[in-house]
Amino acid sequence: MAHRILIPTPLRPFAGKQEFVEVEGRTVGDALQGLVGQYSDLRRHLYNDDGRLRSFVNIYVNDEDIRHLDREQTQLSPATRSASSRRSPEAPAPPSTRLNSRARKCSDTADI
């Protein structure tokens, strides 16, 4: 199932300058692997040399920090899918996966 990931402004140059990226996956980890599979330059910004998410990368699913859920094993339900082209203009967009990345030299938080 496809999920929409919001890319924070500082990382957009590494994701084709896109605000949102659609990826497939059943878990957050699957979705992140799909993301770095499409945009390999993002890998060094999201993961350390050991392959773990960097400590300053925060990931939210439906406004919940995955650190309080099952981390990268957090399941992505159909409710987190991106909007289909058949969605009515009046219908609210479904929730998306949002990554926050705080650069080490910057105190601002940016959405991915």
N, C-alpha and C positions, 0 to 999 in steps of 0.2 A: 504494500500500500504506500502511496506517495505522501510525504510529509513536507511541510514548508518550514525552512529554517531561515530565521531573520539574521542577516549578517551585519555586525556592527560596522559603522563607518570606517574605522581604522583598518579593518580587514577586507574591505570591499576591493581594494586593488588586487588582492590575491584570490578573489572569487569572481573574476570577470566584471568587476565594478557593479555587481548586482546587489540589490537590497535584500532579495529573497532568493533562495535556491531550493528546488524541489528534489528530494531524495527518497529512495525506497528504504524500508527497514521495519522490523518488528520491535526493535529496541532502540534506545538512544545510541548505544554503541554501533549498531548496524547503520543507523542514519549518519553518524559521524564518519564511519568508514566510507559510506557512499559519498559524503561531502568531500573528504580528502582524496577519494578516488577520482572525482571530477576535477578538483582543484588541488593538485599536489602541493602547491606552494603554501597552502594553509596548514599542512601537517606540522611544520616547524613552529608555527605560532600557537597551535593547540596542544601539541604533545611534546614531552621532554624526550631525551635520548633513550630512556627506558621504555618508551611507548605509553607512558601514563599521561593523562590529562595534566596540563600545567596547573599549578595551585591557584593561579589568578584567573583561570578560565571557569566561569560559572555557567551552568546550563540549567535552563528552566523549561519545564513542560507544563503548559497551562498555568503559568505563574508559580509553579512549585519547583523549588531548587531540588535537583536530583540527588543532592547529598542527603536530603531528608527522605528520599524514596529508596530506590534500589540502584542508585548511581548509574553506571552505563548499562546495567541490566534492566533499567526501567522500561517497562513495556509501553509502546506507543499504540494507543487504541485508535479505531476509526474516527473518534471525535477529534483527534489531533491532526487529521488529514487536512491538506490544503483544500481550498474551495475549488469545486469543479466548474467548468465553463457553463454548466447548466443551472448553476445557483441563481436564484432570482435576485435582482438588484436590491430588493427590500430585505432579504435575509442577511443576518449578520454573518460575517466570515467566521469559519471555525477557528478554534485556537491553533496556535502554531508552536513549534519548538523554538525557543529563543536561547541563544548563547550570549553570555556576557563575558567580555574579556577586558581585564584591567591591565593596561600596560604597566610595567614595573616603574617607569619613570613618570607616570601620569596618574593622578588620583581619580580621574574621571572613569566612569564605567560606561562601556559602549555595548550596544546590543549586537549580537550576531544573528 
